[in-house]
Amino acid sequence: MPEINRARILIIATHGFEQAELEVPRDKLRAAGAKVDVATPDGKEIRGWDKTDWGRNAPADLTLSDVRVEDYHALVIPGGVLNPDKLRIDDDAMRIVKGFLASGRIVAAVCHGPWLLVQADALRGREATSYKSIRKDVENAGANWIDREVVVDNGIITSRNPGDLDAFTAKIVEEVREGRHDRQRAAE
């Protein structure tokens, strides 16, 4: 049960991440004392999407292929439409997501980010939320979709949109303090 100021948190993203959904958790978690790394497919900076047009770049700390799951306490998956759609077919990104899930580490996904949890078949029998346009995807993956700013099911944190980021980030801090979860596949 590490305190947030001793935690290591990984954000995975690529071009087209929703600007606030990467920057707000990254900056708030760093301000709380966590070491936060951003991993991208090629280890280079990526360009955000800011509501209706291209936004700012975000620097990267490492490549997805260099990520060692055991080095981190939590994984954050920002949304946007482009970002998770690209990552859910990226072998390294999915290796990371599945590794975090299998090890009981915290996994937090916002907006369209739960698409990676759908791809990993991690939502069957669990409560989750997402951006409203992928609600049916989440439900078809077996989740009980709930329209709430943050939903937690055994260390899997989901939120709906940028308006939920304060609650989302606070829940990441709380879950990191709680520690790993002995995560069995939820009842089908």
C-alpha positions in Angstrom: 0.0 0.0 0.0 2.3 2.8 -1.2 1.5 6.4 -0.5 1.0 8.4 -3.7 4.3 10.2 -3.2 6.1 6.8 -3.6 4.0 5.5 -6.4 5.0 5.0 -10.1 2.2 5.5 -12.5 2.2 4.8 -16.3 0.1 6.6 -18.9 -0.1 5.0 -22.3 -1.1 7.1 -25.2 -0.6 8.0 -28.9 -1.6 10.8 -31.3 -5.1 11.9 -30.8 -5.4 11.6 -27.0 -8.0 13.9 -25.5 -5.8 16.8 -24.2 -7.3 17.1 -20.7 -7.5 13.3 -20.2 -3.8 13.0 -20.3 -2.7 16.3 -18.9 -5.0 16.5 -15.9 -4.2 13.1 -14.4 -0.5 13.4 -15.3 -0.1 16.9 -13.7 -2.3 16.2 -10.6 -0.6 12.9 -9.9 2.8 14.5 -10.3 1.8 17.4 -8.0 0.8 14.8 -5.4 4.3 13.4 -5.6 3.9 10.4 -7.9 6.4 9.6 -10.6 4.4 9.5 -13.8 5.8 8.2 -17.1 4.1 8.6 -20.5 4.8 5.7 -22.9 4.1 6.1 -26.6 4.4 3.6 -29.5 7.8 5.1 -30.7 8.9 6.9 -27.5 8.4 10.3 -29.2 6.1 13.1 -28.2 2.5 12.8 -29.3 -0.1 15.4 -30.3 -3.3 15.8 -28.4 -6.9 16.5 -29.5 -8.4 19.4 -27.7 -12.2 19.1 -28.0 -12.6 20.0 -31.7 -9.1 20.3 -33.2 -5.5 19.3 -32.7 -4.0 20.4 -29.4 -0.7 20.5 -27.7 2.1 17.9 -27.8 2.9 15.8 -24.8 6.5 14.5 -24.2 7.1 10.8 -23.9 9.4 9.1 -21.4 9.7 5.7 -23.0 8.3 3.4 -25.7 5.5 1.0 -25.1 7.9 -1.9 -25.9 10.2 -0.8 -23.1 7.5 -0.8 -20.4 7.9 -3.3 -17.6 4.6 -3.7 -15.8 6.3 -4.7 -12.6 7.9 -1.2 -12.4 4.5 0.5 -11.9 1.6 0.7 -9.4 -1.1 2.0 -11.8 -1.9 2.4 -15.4 -3.9 5.4 -16.8 -5.5 5.2 -20.3 -6.7 8.5 -21.6 -9.5 8.7 -24.1 -10.2 10.7 -27.2 -11.5 8.7 -30.2 -8.2 8.2 -32.1 -5.9 7.3 -29.1 -7.7 4.2 -27.8 -8.8 3.1 -31.2 -5.1 2.9 -32.3 -3.8 1.5 -29.0 -6.4 -1.4 -28.8 -4.7 -2.9 -31.9 -1.2 -2.2 -30.8 0.4 -5.5 -29.5 2.6 -3.7 -26.9 -0.2 -1.6 -25.6 -2.4 -4.6 -25.1 0.5 -6.6 -23.5 0.7 -3.7 -21.0 -3.0 -3.6 -20.3 -3.3 -7.4 -19.8 -0.2 -7.4 -17.6 -1.6 -4.7 -15.3 -4.9 -6.6 -15.1 -3.3 -10.0 -14.5 -1.1 -8.6 -11.7 -3.9 -6.9 -9.8 -2.4 -3.4 -10.4 -4.7 -0.4 -10.7 -6.1 0.2 -14.2 -7.8 3.5 -14.9 -9.5 4.4 -18.2 -11.5 7.5 -19.1 -13.9 8.4 -22.0 -13.0 6.0 -24.9 -10.1 4.5 -23.0 -12.3 1.6 -21.8 -12.1 0.3 -25.4 -8.7 -1.2 -24.3 -10.5 -3.0 -21.4 -13.1 -4.3 -23.9 -10.3 -5.6 -26.1 -8.7 -7.3 -23.1 -12.0 -8.9 -22.2 -11.6 -7.3 -18.7 -15.2 -6.0 -18.2 -17.3 -9.1 -18.2 -19.5 -9.2 -15.1 -18.0 -5.9 -13.8 -19.4 -2.4 -13.3 -18.0 0.2 -15.5 -18.6 3.5 -17.3 -17.3 5.3 -20.4 -18.1 8.0 -22.9 -21.8 7.5 -23.8 -21.0 6.7 -27.5 -19.2 3.5 -26.5 -21.8 2.4 -23.9 -23.0 -0.4 -26.1 -19.5 -1.6 -26.7 -18.9 -1.8 -22.9 -22.2 -3.5 -22.4 -21.6 -6.0 -25.2 -18.3 -6.8 -23.4 -20.4 -7.9 -20.5 -20.2 -4.9 -18.2 -23.0 -3.4 -16.2 -22.6 0.2 -17.6 -23.4 2.9 -15.0 -23.8 6.6 -15.8 -21.6 8.0 -12.9 -18.5 10.2 -12.9 -16.3 7.4 -11.6 -17.0 3.7 -11.3 -14.6 1.3 -9.5 -14.7 -2.5 -9.7 -11.9 -4.3 -7.9 -9.2 -1.8 -8.9 -10.5 -1.1 -12.4 -11.4 2.6 -12.5 -13.5 4.1 -15.3 -14.9 7.6 -16.0 -17.0 9.2 -18.7 -15.4 12.4 -19.9 -13.2 15.4 -19.1 -15.8 16.7 -16.7 -15.1 13.7 -14.5 -11.3 14.1 -14.2 -11.1 15.5 -10.7 -13.1 12.5 -9.4 -11.1 10.1 -11.7 -7.7 11.3 -10.4 -8.8 11.3 -6.8 -10.0 7.7 -7.2 -6.6 6.8 -8.7 -4.9 8.2 -5.6 -7.3 6.3 -3.3 -6.8 3.0 -5.1 -3.0 3.3 -5.2 -3.1 3.7 -1.5 -5.3 0.6 -1.2 -2.8 -1.5 -3.2 -3.0 -4.5 -5.5 -6.2 -6.4 -6.0 -6.6 -10.1 -6.1 -8.5 -9.8 -9.4 -10.4 -12.8 -10.6 -12.5 -12.7 -13.7 -15.9 -11.3 -12.6 -18.9 -13.7 -12.7 -20.3 -14.2 -16.1 
